[in-house]
């Protein structure tokens, strides 16, 4: 038996609400981490910061670098000495609002 269009619309609305709630939780989590890392105190263009975040995302998705989370003496840098705030990227698209 097929679902009536009204039931499908209700299901879509429910799923959209779930998506919005999940995005809000993710944005709050990332925002807290960014503040702990000191990004709230840095004067940086949003496009440049978004490009840096995209570079970090590529690094962890691609398995490049030390994505295992090994840290030096707690200064926020990986064992290789790279810092997420020093990365820059080419384009600024694809990341939701934070």
C-alpha positions as CSV (number, residue, x, y, z in Angstrom):
1,X,0.0,0.0,0.0
2,X,1.3,3.4,-0.9
3,X,1.5,6.3,1.5
4,X,-0.7,9.3,0.8
5,X,1.1,12.5,0.0
6,X,0.1,14.2,3.3
7,X,1.8,11.5,5.3
8,X,5.0,11.8,3.2
9,X,4.9,15.6,3.7
10,X,4.6,15.0,7.5
11,X,7.5,12.6,7.4
12,X,9.6,15.1,5.4
13,X,8.8,17.8,7.9
14,X,9.8,15.5,10.8
15,X,13.1,14.6,9.1
16,X,13.9,18.2,8.4
17,X,13.4,19.0,12.1
18,X,15.7,16.2,13.0
19,X,18.3,17.4,10.6
20,X,18.1,20.9,12.0
21,X,18.6,19.6,15.5
22,X,21.5,17.5,14.5
23,X,23.2,20.4,12.7
24,X,22.7,22.6,15.7
25,X,24.3,20.0,18.0
26,X,27.2,19.7,15.6
27,X,27.6,23.4,15.2
28,X,27.7,23.9,19.0
29,X,30.3,21.1,19.4
30,X,32.5,22.6,16.8
31,X,32.0,26.1,18.1
32,X,33.1,25.0,21.6
33,X,36.2,23.3,20.3
34,X,37.1,26.3,18.2
35,X,36.7,28.6,21.2
36,X,38.9,26.3,23.4
37,X,41.5,26.4,20.6
38,X,41.5,30.3,20.8
39,X,39.8,30.9,17.4
40,X,37.4,33.4,19.0
41,X,40.2,35.8,19.8
42,X,41.7,35.7,16.3
43,X,40.8,38.4,13.7
44,X,40.4,36.4,10.5
45,X,38.1,36.7,7.5
46,X,35.3,34.1,7.6
47,X,36.2,32.8,4.1
48,X,39.8,32.2,5.2
49,X,38.7,30.5,8.4
50,X,36.2,28.3,6.5
51,X,38.9,27.3,4.0
52,X,41.1,26.4,7.0
53,X,38.3,24.2,8.4
54,X,37.9,22.6,5.0
55,X,41.6,21.7,5.0
56,X,41.2,20.2,8.4
57,X,38.2,18.2,7.2
58,X,40.1,16.9,4.2
59,X,43.0,15.9,6.4
60,X,40.9,13.8,8.6
61,X,38.7,12.4,5.9
62,X,41.7,11.4,3.7
63,X,43.7,9.9,6.6
64,X,46.6,12.1,5.8
65,X,48.9,13.4,8.6
66,X,48.5,12.3,12.2
67,X,44.8,12.1,12.3
68,X,45.1,9.7,15.3
69,X,45.2,12.8,17.5
70,X,48.7,12.5,18.8
71,X,49.7,15.7,20.5
72,X,52.9,17.3,21.6
73,X,53.1,19.0,25.0
74,X,49.4,20.1,25.0
75,X,49.9,23.2,22.8
76,X,47.2,22.2,20.3
77,X,49.7,21.1,17.7
78,X,50.0,17.6,16.2
79,X,53.2,15.6,16.6
80,X,54.4,17.0,13.2
81,X,54.1,20.6,14.5
82,X,51.3,21.6,12.1
83,X,48.5,23.8,13.6
84,X,44.9,23.8,12.3
85,X,44.8,27.5,12.5
86,X,47.7,27.9,10.2
87,X,46.1,26.0,7.3
88,X,44.6,27.8,4.3
89,X,42.4,26.6,1.5
90,X,41.5,27.3,-2.0
91,X,37.7,27.6,-2.1
92,X,35.2,28.5,0.6
93,X,32.1,26.4,0.1
94,X,30.3,23.3,1.4
95,X,30.3,23.9,5.1
96,X,27.1,24.8,7.0
97,X,26.8,27.8,9.3
98,X,28.3,27.6,12.7
